[in-house]
């Protein structure tokens, strides 16, 4: 997720993602299918984290 933020979605290469995750090329492709599959997981993680943070804020305001 941070690699896409730092490098930009379009500009972040598979090599950048391999360096950021520590995965081998074969592990990345076996786990996520392709670069776009990893991007989808990163976006889903971001959305989940934001939802959890929003929930915490609402709980504190009660």
Buried (B, 14 or more C-beta within 10 A) or exposed (E): BEBBEEBEEEEBEEEBBBEBBEBEEEEBBEEBEEBEEBBEBBEEEEEEEEEEEEEEEEEEEE
